[in-house]
Every structure is written in structure tokens, then in C-alpha cells.
Amino acid sequence: MWNLNAALVEETMLLALPVAVMTRRGLTWPAQLTVLILLRLPFHLYYGLGATVMVSVRMTGWLFVYQRTGSL
């Protein structure tokens, strides 16, 4: 359980600033999603090919939440 909580906090802290900056600069959501995936994918490559899918789904969720609420 602690591992899951730590992962969620880590992801949020690492993504909050890039998402906020990209949103304020007016980047489109596909451009933001690409940047987020490129930022996080190297940290999850040990999962193999499934890392691409996992990171893509997770980053899409973070971006969706940020665009709907304005905060992470």
C-alpha cells in the first residue's frame, strides 16, 4: 500500500510543474501528452514493452484531471 501511495505522490510532484507550464504556454493536449510520456517513460522501461501502454494511460489520466480541475 505504501508503494502505491509513494508512486502517486511522486508522479504528481514530478508532473505538476511541467503540466502547469505547458498549459500556461498554450500547448495543445497532444503536445503536452507527448512531453509527459517522454518524461516518464525512461523511468518505467524495466516493465518492457508494456511500459509504453502503462505510461501513456497514466499520463492521459493526469492530463485529463489537470485540464478538468486546474490542479493535480
mmJSON file of the N, C-alpha and C atoms, coordinates in Angstrom:
{"data_MODEL":{"atom_site":{
"group_PDB":["ATOM","ATOM","ATOM","ATOM","ATOM","ATOM","ATOM","ATOM","ATOM","ATOM","ATOM","ATOM","ATOM","ATOM","ATOM","ATOM","ATOM","ATOM","ATOM","ATOM","ATOM","ATOM","ATOM","ATOM","ATOM","ATOM","ATOM","ATOM","ATOM","ATOM","ATOM","ATOM","ATOM","ATOM","ATOM","ATOM","ATOM","ATOM","ATOM","ATOM","ATOM","ATOM","ATOM","ATOM","ATOM","ATOM","ATOM","ATOM","ATOM","ATOM","ATOM","ATOM","ATOM","ATOM","ATOM","ATOM","ATOM","ATOM","ATOM","ATOM","ATOM","ATOM","ATOM","ATOM","ATOM","ATOM","ATOM","ATOM","ATOM","ATOM","ATOM","ATOM","ATOM","ATOM","ATOM","ATOM","ATOM","ATOM","ATOM","ATOM","ATOM","ATOM","ATOM","ATOM","ATOM","ATOM","ATOM","ATOM","ATOM","ATOM","ATOM","ATOM","ATOM","ATOM","ATOM","ATOM","ATOM","ATOM","ATOM","ATOM","ATOM","ATOM","ATOM","ATOM","ATOM","ATOM","ATOM","ATOM","ATOM","ATOM","ATOM","ATOM","ATOM","ATOM","ATOM","ATOM","ATOM","ATOM","ATOM","ATOM","ATOM","ATOM","ATOM","ATOM","ATOM","ATOM","ATOM","ATOM","ATOM","ATOM","ATOM","ATOM","ATOM","ATOM","ATOM","ATOM","ATOM","ATOM","ATOM","ATOM","ATOM","ATOM","ATOM","ATOM","ATOM","ATOM","ATOM","ATOM","ATOM","ATOM","ATOM","ATOM","ATOM","ATOM","ATOM","ATOM","ATOM","ATOM","ATOM","ATOM","ATOM","ATOM","ATOM","ATOM","ATOM","ATOM","ATOM","ATOM","ATOM","ATOM","ATOM","ATOM","ATOM","ATOM","ATOM","ATOM","ATOM","ATOM","ATOM","ATOM","ATOM","ATOM","ATOM","ATOM","ATOM","ATOM","ATOM","ATOM","ATOM","ATOM","ATOM","ATOM","ATOM","ATOM","ATOM","ATOM","ATOM","ATOM","ATOM","ATOM","ATOM","ATOM","ATOM","ATOM","ATOM","ATOM","ATOM","ATOM","ATOM","ATOM","ATOM","ATOM","ATOM","ATOM","ATOM","ATOM"],
"id":[1,2,3,4,5,6,7,8,9,10,11,12,13,14,15,16,17,18,19,20,21,22,23,24,25,26,27,28,29,30,31,32,33,34,35,36,37,38,39,40,41,42,43,44,45,46,47,48,49,50,51,52,53,54,55,56,57,58,59,60,61,62,63,64,65,66,67,68,69,70,71,72,73,74,75,76,77,78,79,80,81,82,83,84,85,86,87,88,89,90,91,92,93,94,95,96,97,98,99,100,101,102,103,104,105,106,107,108,109,110,111,112,113,114,115,116,117,118,119,120,121,122,123,124,125,126,127,128,129,130,131,132,133,134,135,136,137,138,139,140,141,142,143,144,145,146,147,148,149,150,151,152,153,154,155,156,157,158,159,160,161,162,163,164,165,166,167,168,169,170,171,172,173,174,175,176,177,178,179,180,181,182,183,184,185,186,187,188,189,190,191,192,193,194,195,196,197,198,199,200,201,202,203,204,205,206,207,208,209,210,211,212,213,214,215,216],
"type_symbol":["N","C","C","N","C","C","N","C","C","N","C","C","N","C","C","N","C","C","N","C","C","N","C","C","N","C","C","N","C","C","N","C","C","N","C","C","N","C","C","N","C","C","N","C","C","N","C","C","N","C","C","N","C","C","N","C","C","N","C","C","N","C","C","N","C","C","N","C","C","N","C","C","N","C","C","N","C","C","N","C","C","N","C","C","N","C","C","N","C","C","N","C","C","N","C","C","N","C","C","N","C","C","N","C","C","N","C","C","N","C","C","N","C","C","N","C","C","N","C","C","N","C","C","N","C","C","N","C","C","N","C","C","N","C","C","N","C","C","N","C","C","N","C","C","N","C","C","N","C","C","N","C","C","N","C","C","N","C","C","N","C","C","N","C","C","N","C","C","N","C","C","N","C","C","N","C","C","N","C","C","N","C","C","N","C","C","N","C","C","N","C","C","N","C","C","N","C","C","N","C","C","N","C","C","N","C","C","N","C","C","N","C","C","N","C","C"],
"label_atom_id":["N","CA","C","N","CA","C","N","CA","C","N","CA","C","N","CA","C","N","CA","C","N","CA","C","N","CA","C","N","CA","C","N","CA","C","N","CA","C","N","CA","C","N","CA","C","N","CA","C","N","CA","C","N","CA","C","N","CA","C","N","CA","C","N","CA","C","N","CA","C","N","CA","C","N","CA","C","N","CA","C","N","CA","C","N","CA","C","N","CA","C","N","CA","C","N","CA","C","N","CA","C","N","CA","C","N","CA","C","N","CA","C","N","CA","C","N","CA","C","N","CA","C","N","CA","C","N","CA","C","N","CA","C","N","CA","C","N","CA","C","N","CA","C","N","CA","C","N","CA","C","N","CA","C","N","CA","C","N","CA","C","N","CA","C","N","CA","C","N","CA","C","N","CA","C","N","CA","C","N","CA","C","N","CA","C","N","CA","C","N","CA","C","N","CA","C","N","CA","C","N","CA","C","N","CA","C","N","CA","C","N","CA","C","N","CA","C","N","CA","C","N","CA","C","N","CA","C","N","CA","C","N","CA","C","N","CA","C","N","CA","C","N","CA","C","N","CA","C","N","CA","C"],
"label_alt_id":[null,null,null,null,null,null,null,null,null,null,null,null,null,null,null,null,null,null,null,null,null,null,null,null,null,null,null,null,null,null,null,null,null,null,null,null,null,null,null,null,null,null,null,null,null,null,null,null,null,null,null,null,null,null,null,null,null,null,null,null,null,null,null,null,null,null,null,null,null,null,null,null,null,null,null,null,null,null,null,null,null,null,null,null,null,null,null,null,null,null,null,null,null,null,null,null,null,null,null,null,null,null,null,null,null,null,null,null,null,null,null,null,null,null,null,null,null,null,null,null,null,null,null,null,null,null,null,null,null,null,null,null,null,null,null,null,null,null,null,null,null,null,null,null,null,null,null,null,null,null,null,null,null,null,null,null,null,null,null,null,null,null,null,null,null,null,null,null,null,null,null,null,null,null,null,null,null,null,null,null,null,null,null,null,null,null,null,null,null,null,null,null,null,null,null,null,null,null,null,null,null,null,null,null,null,null,null,null,null,null,null,null,null,null,null,null],
"label_comp_id":["MET","MET","MET","TRP","TRP","TRP","ASN","ASN","ASN","LEU","LEU","LEU","ASN","ASN","ASN","ALA","ALA","ALA","ALA","ALA","ALA","LEU","LEU","LEU","VAL","VAL","VAL","GLU","GLU","GLU","GLU","GLU","GLU","THR","THR","THR","MET","MET","MET","LEU","LEU","LEU","LEU","LEU","LEU","ALA","ALA","ALA","LEU","LEU","LEU","PRO","PRO","PRO","VAL","VAL","VAL","ALA","ALA","ALA","VAL","VAL","VAL","MET","MET","MET","THR","THR","THR","ARG","ARG","ARG","ARG","ARG","ARG","GLY","GLY","GLY","LEU","LEU","LEU","THR","THR","THR","TRP","TRP","TRP","PRO","PRO","PRO","ALA","ALA","ALA","GLN","GLN","GLN","LEU","LEU","LEU","THR","THR","THR","VAL","VAL","VAL","LEU","LEU","LEU","ILE","ILE","ILE","LEU","LEU","LEU","LEU","LEU","LEU","ARG","ARG","ARG","LEU","LEU","LEU","PRO","PRO","PRO","PHE","PHE","PHE","HIS","HIS","HIS","LEU","LEU","LEU","TYR","TYR","TYR","TYR","TYR","TYR","GLY","GLY","GLY","LEU","LEU","LEU","GLY","GLY","GLY","ALA","ALA","ALA","THR","THR","THR","VAL","VAL","VAL","MET","MET","MET","VAL","VAL","VAL","SER","SER","SER","VAL","VAL","VAL","ARG","ARG","ARG","MET","MET","MET","THR","THR","THR","GLY","GLY","GLY","TRP","TRP","TRP","LEU","LEU","LEU","PHE","PHE","PHE","VAL","VAL","VAL","TYR","TYR","TYR","GLN","GLN","GLN","ARG","ARG","ARG","THR","THR","THR","GLY","GLY","GLY","SER","SER","SER","LEU","LEU","LEU"],
"label_asym_id":["A","A","A","A","A","A","A","A","A","A","A","A","A","A","A","A","A","A","A","A","A","A","A","A","A","A","A","A","A","A","A","A","A","A","A","A","A","A","A","A","A","A","A","A","A","A","A","A","A","A","A","A","A","A","A","A","A","A","A","A","A","A","A","A","A","A","A","A","A","A","A","A","A","A","A","A","A","A","A","A","A","A","A","A","A","A","A","A","A","A","A","A","A","A","A","A","A","A","A","A","A","A","A","A","A","A","A","A","A","A","A","A","A","A","A","A","A","A","A","A","A","A","A","A","A","A","A","A","A","A","A","A","A","A","A","A","A","A","A","A","A","A","A","A","A","A","A","A","A","A","A","A","A","A","A","A","A","A","A","A","A","A","A","A","A","A","A","A","A","A","A","A","A","A","A","A","A","A","A","A","A","A","A","A","A","A","A","A","A","A","A","A","A","A","A","A","A","A","A","A","A","A","A","A","A","A","A","A","A","A","A","A","A","A","A","A"],
"label_entity_id":["1","1","1","1","1","1","1","1","1","1","1","1","1","1","1","1","1","1","1","1","1","1","1","1","1","1","1","1","1","1","1","1","1","1","1","1","1","1","1","1","1","1","1","1","1","1","1","1","1","1","1","1","1","1","1","1","1","1","1","1","1","1","1","1","1","1","1","1","1","1","1","1","1","1","1","1","1","1","1","1","1","1","1","1","1","1","1","1","1","1","1","1","1","1","1","1","1","1","1","1","1","1","1","1","1","1","1","1","1","1","1","1","1","1","1","1","1","1","1","1","1","1","1","1","1","1","1","1","1","1","1","1","1","1","1","1","1","1","1","1","1","1","1","1","1","1","1","1","1","1","1","1","1","1","1","1","1","1","1","1","1","1","1","1","1","1","1","1","1","1","1","1","1","1","1","1","1","1","1","1","1","1","1","1","1","1","1","1","1","1","1","1","1","1","1","1","1","1","1","1","1","1","1","1","1","1","1","1","1","1","1","1","1","1","1","1"],
"label_seq_id":[1,1,1,2,2,2,3,3,3,4,4,4,5,5,5,6,6,6,7,7,7,8,8,8,9,9,9,10,10,10,11,11,11,12,12,12,13,13,13,14,14,14,15,15,15,16,16,16,17,17,17,18,18,18,19,19,19,20,20,20,21,21,21,22,22,22,23,23,23,24,24,24,25,25,25,26,26,26,27,27,27,28,28,28,29,29,29,30,30,30,31,31,31,32,32,32,33,33,33,34,34,34,35,35,35,36,36,36,37,37,37,38,38,38,39,39,39,40,40,40,41,41,41,42,42,42,43,43,43,44,44,44,45,45,45,46,46,46,47,47,47,48,48,48,49,49,49,50,50,50,51,51,51,52,52,52,53,53,53,54,54,54,55,55,55,56,56,56,57,57,57,58,58,58,59,59,59,60,60,60,61,61,61,62,62,62,63,63,63,64,64,64,65,65,65,66,66,66,67,67,67,68,68,68,69,69,69,70,70,70,71,71,71,72,72,72],
"pdbx_PDB_ins_code":[null,null,null,null,null,null,null,null,null,null,null,null,null,null,null,null,null,null,null,null,null,null,null,null,null,null,null,null,null,null,null,null,null,null,null,null,null,null,null,null,null,null,null,null,null,null,null,null,null,null,null,null,null,null,null,null,null,null,null,null,null,null,null,null,null,null,null,null,null,null,null,null,null,null,null,null,null,null,null,null,null,null,null,null,null,null,null,null,null,null,null,null,null,null,null,null,null,null,null,null,null,null,null,null,null,null,null,null,null,null,null,null,null,null,null,null,null,null,null,null,null,null,null,null,null,null,null,null,null,null,null,null,null,null,null,null,null,null,null,null,null,null,null,null,null,null,null,null,null,null,null,null,null,null,null,null,null,null,null,null,null,null,null,null,null,null,null,null,null,null,null,null,null,null,null,null,null,null,null,null,null,null,null,null,null,null,null,null,null,null,null,null,null,null,null,null,null,null,null,null,null,null,null,null,null,null,null,null,null,null,null,null,null,null,null,null],
"Cartn_x":[0.825,0.0,0.86,1.939,2.811,3.476,3.794,4.408,3.493,2.213,1.246,1.108,0.995,0.878,2.119,3.283,4.527,4.6,4.164,4.186,3.246,2.069,1.119,1.626,2.218,2.766,3.942,4.814,5.975,5.533,4.604,4.121,3.525,2.726,2.083,3.102,4.076,5.082,5.925,6.277,7.111,6.365,5.06,4.289,3.626,3.439,2.686,3.306,4.592,5.231,5.228,5.654,5.614,4.205,3.214,1.837,1.378,1.647,1.23,1.914,3.2,3.935,3.427,3.256,2.786,1.382,0.527,-0.833,-0.817,-0.028,0.051,0.671,1.534,2.156,1.256,0.142,-0.836,-0.555,0.249,0.489,-0.794,-0.995,-2.178,-2.036,-3.155,-3.082,-2.266,-2.286,-1.402,0.086,0.457,1.853,2.207,1.301,1.539,1.664,0.803,0.829,2.142,2.61,3.879,5.032,5.065,6.131,6.065,4.867,4.724,5.169,4.809,5.215,6.732,7.323,8.781,9.498,8.879,9.484,9.426,8.342,8.14,8.575,8.545,8.839,10.206,11.278,12.577,12.591,11.755,11.722,10.962,10.25,9.433,9.813,10.933,11.334,11.595,11.875,12.124,10.881,9.711,8.488,8.433,9.323,9.336,8.383,7.893,7.023,5.734,5.271,4.051,4.199,5.431,5.668,5.081,5.173,4.645,3.147,2.448,0.996,0.679,1.376,1.131,1.356,2.467,2.79,1.814,1.463,0.522,-0.835,-1.326,-2.626,-2.548,-1.491,-1.347,-1.209,-0.403,-0.211,-1.481,-2.235,-3.517,-4.454,-4.46,-5.289,-4.878,-3.561,-3.09,-3.46,-3.265,-3.567,-5.064,-5.888,-7.337,-7.762,-7.233,-7.574,-7.143,-5.937,-5.442,-6.302,-6.647,-7.442,-8.852,-9.376,-10.732,-10.751,-9.706,-9.726,-8.776,-7.755,-6.763,-5.709,-5.75,-4.732,-4.555,-3.409,-3.155,-3.166],
"Cartn_y":[-1.2,0.0,1.252,1.228,2.406,2.652,1.583,1.71,2.447,2.099,2.747,4.219,4.538,5.939,6.731,6.155,6.84,7.09,6.121,6.277,7.394,7.456,8.507,9.891,10.005,11.294,11.684,10.733,11.016,11.489,10.762,11.137,12.54,12.823,14.128,15.241,15.046,16.081,16.306,15.236,15.377,15.956,15.761,16.205,17.56,17.991,19.224,20.432,20.635,21.803,21.76,20.661,20.647,20.841,20.228,20.377,21.818,22.431,23.818,24.755,24.566,25.432,25.242,23.996,23.75,24.286,24.178,24.702,26.213,26.87,28.338,28.839,28.041,28.423,28.111,27.455,27.203,25.997,25.055,23.846,23.028,22.404,21.57,20.31,19.628,18.451,17.326,17.144,16.093,16.403,17.667,18.048,17.838,18.207,18.007,16.522,15.722,14.283,13.673,14.103,13.604,13.941,15.172,15.583,14.772,14.598,13.834,12.384,11.78,10.404,10.32,11.263,11.247,11.493,12.264,12.498,11.259,10.518,9.404,8.044,7.856,6.544,5.986,6.77,6.194,5.588,6.079,5.573,4.256,3.864,2.657,1.626,1.808,0.883,-0.532,-0.683,-2.029,-2.91,-2.313,-3.098,-3.703,-3.293,-3.801,-3.022,-3.689,-3.046,-2.519,-3.187,-2.749,-1.383,-0.935,0.371,1.484,1.343,2.376,2.541,1.433,1.487,2.022,1.501,1.919,3.422,3.911,5.331,6.178,5.739,6.502,6.651,5.557,5.599,6.493,6.345,7.134,8.628,8.97,10.378,10.984,10.191,10.679,10.995,10.143,10.394,11.653,11.82,13.028,14.28,14.247,15.415,15.712,14.679,14.858,15.513,15.015,15.586,17.046,17.347,18.718,19.657,19.227,20.091,20.306,19.337,19.47,20.277,20.149,20.786,21.976,22.024,23.097,22.833,21.662,21.313,19.795,19.397,17.957,17.571],
"Cartn_z":[0.0,0.0,0.0,0.805,0.856,-0.485,-1.194,-2.508,-3.474,-3.45,-4.331,-3.99,-2.706,-2.299,-2.682,-2.469,-2.819,-4.32,-5.108,-6.564,-7.006,-6.426,-6.803,-6.419,-5.245,-4.81,-5.694,-5.989,-6.836,-8.217,-8.826,-10.162,-10.144,-9.146,-9.059,-8.916,-8.045,-7.829,-9.08,-9.772,-10.96,-12.154,-12.193,-13.352,-13.176,-11.962,-11.714,-12.411,-12.258,-12.861,-14.388,-15.013,-16.483,-17.047,-16.416,-16.906,-16.767,-15.633,-15.416,-16.413,-16.626,-17.557,-18.984,-19.398,-20.767,-20.987,-19.986,-20.103,-20.225,-19.397,-19.451,-20.748,-21.341,-22.613,-23.804,-23.551,-24.602,-25.477,-25.002,-25.788,-25.88,-27.009,-27.195,-26.347,-26.086,-25.237,-25.864,-27.207,-27.746,-27.526,-27.634,-27.389,-25.92,-25.027,-23.596,-23.276,-23.848,-23.6,-24.085,-25.237,-25.77,-24.83,-24.343,-23.416,-22.131,-21.583,-20.343,-20.517,-21.633,-21.888,-22.009,-22.718,-22.872,-21.55,-20.656,-19.345,-18.449,-18.504,-17.574,-18.108,-19.403,-19.974,-19.565,-19.563,-19.177,-17.767,-16.875,-15.511,-15.382,-16.442,-16.385,-17.443,-18.104,-19.168,-18.683,-17.397,-16.877,-16.95,-17.201,-17.398,-18.796,-19.668,-21.036,-21.926,-22.951,-23.93,-23.292,-22.266,-21.581,-20.929,-20.734,-20.115,-20.97,-22.27,-23.164,-22.961,-22.896,-22.682,-21.293,-20.284,-18.907,-18.733,-19.224,-19.08,-19.893,-21.08,-21.909,-21.232,-20.674,-19.985,-18.752,-17.968,-16.747,-17.059,-18.055,-18.398,-18.981,-19.727,-20.25,-19.085,-18.076,-16.892,-16.157,-15.931,-15.237,-16.013,-17.326,-18.152,-18.138,-18.204,-18.156,-16.843,-15.737,-14.424,-14.344,-14.799,-14.727,-15.576,-16.786,-17.642,-17.113,-16.392,-15.828,-14.539,-13.718,-12.411,-12.273,-13.107,-12.993,-11.944,-11.327,-10.333,-10.317,-9.774,-9.663,-8.221],
"occupancy":[1.0,1.0,1.0,1.0,1.0,1.0,1.0,1.0,1.0,1.0,1.0,1.0,1.0,1.0,1.0,1.0,1.0,1.0,1.0,1.0,1.0,1.0,1.0,1.0,1.0,1.0,1.0,1.0,1.0,1.0,1.0,1.0,1.0,1.0,1.0,1.0,1.0,1.0,1.0,1.0,1.0,1.0,1.0,1.0,1.0,1.0,1.0,1.0,1.0,1.0,1.0,1.0,1.0,1.0,1.0,1.0,1.0,1.0,1.0,1.0,1.0,1.0,1.0,1.0,1.0,1.0,1.0,1.0,1.0,1.0,1.0,1.0,1.0,1.0,1.0,1.0,1.0,1.0,1.0,1.0,1.0,1.0,1.0,1.0,1.0,1.0,1.0,1.0,1.0,1.0,1.0,1.0,1.0,1.0,1.0,1.0,1.0,1.0,1.0,1.0,1.0,1.0,1.0,1.0,1.0,1.0,1.0,1.0,1.0,1.0,1.0,1.0,1.0,1.0,1.0,1.0,1.0,1.0,1.0,1.0,1.0,1.0,1.0,1.0,1.0,1.0,1.0,1.0,1.0,1.0,1.0,1.0,1.0,1.0,1.0,1.0,1.0,1.0,1.0,1.0,1.0,1.0,1.0,1.0,1.0,1.0,1.0,1.0,1.0,1.0,1.0,1.0,1.0,1.0,1.0,1.0,1.0,1.0,1.0,1.0,1.0,1.0,1.0,1.0,1.0,1.0,1.0,1.0,1.0,1.0,1.0,1.0,1.0,1.0,1.0,1.0,1.0,1.0,1.0,1.0,1.0,1.0,1.0,1.0,1.0,1.0,1.0,1.0,1.0,1.0,1.0,1.0,1.0,1.0,1.0,1.0,1.0,1.0,1.0,1.0,1.0,1.0,1.0,1.0,1.0,1.0,1.0,1.0,1.0,1.0,1.0,1.0,1.0,1.0,1.0,1.0],
"B_iso_or_equiv":[0.0,0.0,0.0,0.0,0.0,0.0,0.0,0.0,0.0,0.0,0.0,0.0,0.0,0.0,0.0,0.0,0.0,0.0,0.0,0.0,0.0,0.0,0.0,0.0,0.0,0.0,0.0,0.0,0.0,0.0,0.0,0.0,0.0,0.0,0.0,0.0,0.0,0.0,0.0,0.0,0.0,0.0,0.0,0.0,0.0,0.0,0.0,0.0,0.0,0.0,0.0,0.0,0.0,0.0,0.0,0.0,0.0,0.0,0.0,0.0,0.0,0.0,0.0,0.0,0.0,0.0,0.0,0.0,0.0,0.0,0.0,0.0,0.0,0.0,0.0,0.0,0.0,0.0,0.0,0.0,0.0,0.0,0.0,0.0,0.0,0.0,0.0,0.0,0.0,0.0,0.0,0.0,0.0,0.0,0.0,0.0,0.0,0.0,0.0,0.0,0.0,0.0,0.0,0.0,0.0,0.0,0.0,0.0,0.0,0.0,0.0,0.0,0.0,0.0,0.0,0.0,0.0,0.0,0.0,0.0,0.0,0.0,0.0,0.0,0.0,0.0,0.0,0.0,0.0,0.0,0.0,0.0,0.0,0.0,0.0,0.0,0.0,0.0,0.0,0.0,0.0,0.0,0.0,0.0,0.0,0.0,0.0,0.0,0.0,0.0,0.0,0.0,0.0,0.0,0.0,0.0,0.0,0.0,0.0,0.0,0.0,0.0,0.0,0.0,0.0,0.0,0.0,0.0,0.0,0.0,0.0,0.0,0.0,0.0,0.0,0.0,0.0,0.0,0.0,0.0,0.0,0.0,0.0,0.0,0.0,0.0,0.0,0.0,0.0,0.0,0.0,0.0,0.0,0.0,0.0,0.0,0.0,0.0,0.0,0.0,0.0,0.0,0.0,0.0,0.0,0.0,0.0,0.0,0.0,0.0,0.0,0.0,0.0,0.0,0.0,0.0],
"pdbx_formal_charge":[null,null,null,null,null,null,null,null,null,null,null,null,null,null,null,null,null,null,null,null,null,null,null,null,null,null,null,null,null,null,null,null,null,null,null,null,null,null,null,null,null,null,null,null,null,null,null,null,null,null,null,null,null,null,null,null,null,null,null,null,null,null,null,null,null,null,null,null,null,null,null,null,null,null,null,null,null,null,null,null,null,null,null,null,null,null,null,null,null,null,null,null,null,null,null,null,null,null,null,null,null,null,null,null,null,null,null,null,null,null,null,null,null,null,null,null,null,null,null,null,null,null,null,null,null,null,null,null,null,null,null,null,null,null,null,null,null,null,null,null,null,null,null,null,null,null,null,null,null,null,null,null,null,null,null,null,null,null,null,null,null,null,null,null,null,null,null,null,null,null,null,null,null,null,null,null,null,null,null,null,null,null,null,null,null,null,null,null,null,null,null,null,null,null,null,null,null,null,null,null,null,null,null,null,null,null,null,null,null,null,null,null,null,null,null,null],
"auth_seq_id":[1,1,1,2,2,2,3,3,3,4,4,4,5,5,5,6,6,6,7,7,7,8,8,8,9,9,9,10,10,10,11,11,11,12,12,12,13,13,13,14,14,14,15,15,15,16,16,16,17,17,17,18,18,18,19,19,19,20,20,20,21,21,21,22,22,22,23,23,23,24,24,24,25,25,25,26,26,26,27,27,27,28,28,28,29,29,29,30,30,30,31,31,31,32,32,32,33,33,33,34,34,34,35,35,35,36,36,36,37,37,37,38,38,38,39,39,39,40,40,40,41,41,41,42,42,42,43,43,43,44,44,44,45,45,45,46,46,46,47,47,47,48,48,48,49,49,49,50,50,50,51,51,51,52,52,52,53,53,53,54,54,54,55,55,55,56,56,56,57,57,57,58,58,58,59,59,59,60,60,60,61,61,61,62,62,62,63,63,63,64,64,64,65,65,65,66,66,66,67,67,67,68,68,68,69,69,69,70,70,70,71,71,71,72,72,72],
"auth_comp_id":["MET","MET","MET","TRP","TRP","TRP","ASN","ASN","ASN","LEU","LEU","LEU","ASN","ASN","ASN","ALA","ALA","ALA","ALA","ALA","ALA","LEU","LEU","LEU","VAL","VAL","VAL","GLU","GLU","GLU","GLU","GLU","GLU","THR","THR","THR","MET","MET","MET","LEU","LEU","LEU","LEU","LEU","LEU","ALA","ALA","ALA","LEU","LEU","LEU","PRO","PRO","PRO","VAL","VAL","VAL","ALA","ALA","ALA","VAL","VAL","VAL","MET","MET","MET","THR","THR","THR","ARG","ARG","ARG","ARG","ARG","ARG","GLY","GLY","GLY","LEU","LEU","LEU","THR","THR","THR","TRP","TRP","TRP","PRO","PRO","PRO","ALA","ALA","ALA","GLN","GLN","GLN","LEU","LEU","LEU","THR","THR","THR","VAL","VAL","VAL","LEU","LEU","LEU","ILE","ILE","ILE","LEU","LEU","LEU","LEU","LEU","LEU","ARG","ARG","ARG","LEU","LEU","LEU","PRO","PRO","PRO","PHE","PHE","PHE","HIS","HIS","HIS","LEU","LEU","LEU","TYR","TYR","TYR","TYR","TYR","TYR","GLY","GLY","GLY","LEU","LEU","LEU","GLY","GLY","GLY","ALA","ALA","ALA","THR","THR","THR","VAL","VAL","VAL","MET","MET","MET","VAL","VAL","VAL","SER","SER","SER","VAL","VAL","VAL","ARG","ARG","ARG","MET","MET","MET","THR","THR","THR","GLY","GLY","GLY","TRP","TRP","TRP","LEU","LEU","LEU","PHE","PHE","PHE","VAL","VAL","VAL","TYR","TYR","TYR","GLN","GLN","GLN","ARG","ARG","ARG","THR","THR","THR","GLY","GLY","GLY","SER","SER","SER","LEU","LEU","LEU"],
"auth_asym_id":["A","A","A","A","A","A","A","A","A","A","A","A","A","A","A","A","A","A","A","A","A","A","A","A","A","A","A","A","A","A","A","A","A","A","A","A","A","A","A","A","A","A","A","A","A","A","A","A","A","A","A","A","A","A","A","A","A","A","A","A","A","A","A","A","A","A","A","A","A","A","A","A","A","A","A","A","A","A","A","A","A","A","A","A","A","A","A","A","A","A","A","A","A","A","A","A","A","A","A","A","A","A","A","A","A","A","A","A","A","A","A","A","A","A","A","A","A","A","A","A","A","A","A","A","A","A","A","A","A","A","A","A","A","A","A","A","A","A","A","A","A","A","A","A","A","A","A","A","A","A","A","A","A","A","A","A","A","A","A","A","A","A","A","A","A","A","A","A","A","A","A","A","A","A","A","A","A","A","A","A","A","A","A","A","A","A","A","A","A","A","A","A","A","A","A","A","A","A","A","A","A","A","A","A","A","A","A","A","A","A","A","A","A","A","A","A"],
"auth_atom_id":["N","CA","C","N","CA","C","N","CA","C","N","CA","C","N","CA","C","N","CA","C","N","CA","C","N","CA","C","N","CA","C","N","CA","C","N","CA","C","N","CA","C","N","CA","C","N","CA","C","N","CA","C","N","CA","C","N","CA","C","N","CA","C","N","CA","C","N","CA","C","N","CA","C","N","CA","C","N","CA","C","N","CA","C","N","CA","C","N","CA","C","N","CA","C","N","CA","C","N","CA","C","N","CA","C","N","CA","C","N","CA","C","N","CA","C","N","CA","C","N","CA","C","N","CA","C","N","CA","C","N","CA","C","N","CA","C","N","CA","C","N","CA","C","N","CA","C","N","CA","C","N","CA","C","N","CA","C","N","CA","C","N","CA","C","N","CA","C","N","CA","C","N","CA","C","N","CA","C","N","CA","C","N","CA","C","N","CA","C","N","CA","C","N","CA","C","N","CA","C","N","CA","C","N","CA","C","N","CA","C","N","CA","C","N","CA","C","N","CA","C","N","CA","C","N","CA","C","N","CA","C","N","CA","C","N","CA","C","N","CA","C","N","CA","C","N","CA","C","N","CA","C"],
"pdbx_PDB_model_num":[1,1,1,1,1,1,1,1,1,1,1,1,1,1,1,1,1,1,1,1,1,1,1,1,1,1,1,1,1,1,1,1,1,1,1,1,1,1,1,1,1,1,1,1,1,1,1,1,1,1,1,1,1,1,1,1,1,1,1,1,1,1,1,1,1,1,1,1,1,1,1,1,1,1,1,1,1,1,1,1,1,1,1,1,1,1,1,1,1,1,1,1,1,1,1,1,1,1,1,1,1,1,1,1,1,1,1,1,1,1,1,1,1,1,1,1,1,1,1,1,1,1,1,1,1,1,1,1,1,1,1,1,1,1,1,1,1,1,1,1,1,1,1,1,1,1,1,1,1,1,1,1,1,1,1,1,1,1,1,1,1,1,1,1,1,1,1,1,1,1,1,1,1,1,1,1,1,1,1,1,1,1,1,1,1,1,1,1,1,1,1,1,1,1,1,1,1,1,1,1,1,1,1,1,1,1,1,1,1,1,1,1,1,1,1,1]
}}}
